[in-house]
């Protein structure tokens, strides 16, 4: 299932900072993916594994964490609508991920959700 909107492209450096950093995953859980997706992950990892110590697990974890951050508002509204009790506090996860991205990217980090929010607030005044 593909979204109708086109994502903006990021630079190789930003991609590496966001997704290809070494990550030691201590508590592990199995997640099943299609063979095609696994092949694609392996191909991506092969581009970065030696210089950046990227693994299939660390790449998948980073991609899923980013997905949760990007879709936080929708997930939280669904949570309220369906009264589903998630173990994960999306707001807290988002805050931690933003801090991590700011540390990694420094002044280059731009949070689209925060900049949209500040633009709406500026136009309200």
C-alpha positions in Angstrom: 0.0 0.0 0.0 1.5 3.3 -1.1 0.6 6.7 0.1 -0.6 9.3 -2.4 2.0 11.9 -1.5 5.5 12.1 -2.7 8.3 12.2 0.0 11.1 14.7 -0.4 14.5 13.2 -1.1 17.2 13.4 1.5 20.9 13.5 1.0 23.1 10.4 1.4 24.6 11.9 4.6 21.2 12.5 6.2 20.1 9.0 5.1 23.1 7.5 6.8 22.6 9.5 10.0 18.9 8.6 10.1 19.0 4.9 9.2 22.5 3.4 9.0 24.1 3.9 12.3 25.3 1.0 14.4 22.6 0.0 16.8 22.9 -2.8 19.4 19.5 -4.3 19.9 19.6 -6.2 23.2 15.9 -7.2 23.6 15.0 -8.9 20.4 11.7 -9.9 18.9 10.9 -11.7 15.6 9.1 -9.7 12.9 8.1 -11.5 9.7 8.5 -9.7 6.4 8.2 -10.8 2.8 11.1 -12.3 0.9 11.1 -9.3 -1.4 11.4 -6.8 1.5 14.1 -8.9 3.1 16.1 -8.9 -0.2 15.7 -5.1 -0.5 16.9 -4.6 3.1 19.9 -6.8 2.5 20.8 -4.8 -0.6 20.5 -1.5 1.3 22.6 -2.9 4.2 25.3 -4.1 1.8 25.8 -0.4 0.8 26.6 0.7 4.3 27.6 -2.3 6.4 31.3 -2.0 6.4 31.8 1.7 6.9 28.7 2.3 9.2 28.2 -1.2 10.7 24.6 -1.3 9.5 22.8 -4.6 10.0 19.5 -5.7 8.6 18.0 -5.5 12.2 19.3 -2.0 12.8 18.1 -0.8 9.5 14.6 -2.3 10.0 14.4 -0.9 13.5 15.3 2.6 12.3 12.8 2.5 9.4 10.0 1.3 11.7 10.8 3.9 14.4 10.8 6.6 11.7 7.4 5.3 10.5 5.9 5.6 14.0 7.3 9.1 14.3 6.0 10.2 11.0 2.5 8.8 11.6 2.3 9.7 15.3 -0.8 11.9 15.1 -2.8 9.3 13.2 -1.7 6.5 15.4 -2.6 8.5 18.5 -6.1 9.4 17.1 -6.7 5.8 16.2 -5.7 4.8 19.7 -8.3 7.2 21.1 -11.0 6.2 18.6 -10.6 2.5 19.1 -9.7 2.7 22.8 -6.8 0.3 22.1 -4.3 0.2 24.8 -0.8 0.4 23.3 2.2 -0.5 25.4 4.2 2.2 23.6 3.6 5.9 24.5 4.0 7.4 21.0 4.4 10.9 22.4 7.3 9.8 24.6 8.9 7.7 21.8 8.6 10.7 19.4 10.3 13.0 21.9 13.2 10.6 22.4 13.6 10.0 18.6 13.6 13.8 18.0 16.3 14.3 20.6 18.3 11.5 19.0 18.0 13.0 15.6 19.0 16.5 16.9 22.1 14.9 18.4 23.0 13.1 15.2 22.2 15.9 12.8 22.7 19.0 14.9 21.7 22.2 13.2 20.8 20.3 10.1 17.9 18.5 11.7 14.5 19.9 10.6 11.4 18.3 12.1 8.7 18.7 9.6 5.9 18.3 12.2 7.4 20.9 14.4 7.9 23.4 11.6 4.4 22.9 10.3 3.0 23.5 13.8 5.0 26.7 14.3 3.8 27.9 10.8 0.2 27.3 11.8 0.8 29.2 15.1 2.4 32.1 13.3 -0.5 32.4 10.9 -3.0 32.4 13.7 -1.6 35.5 15.2 
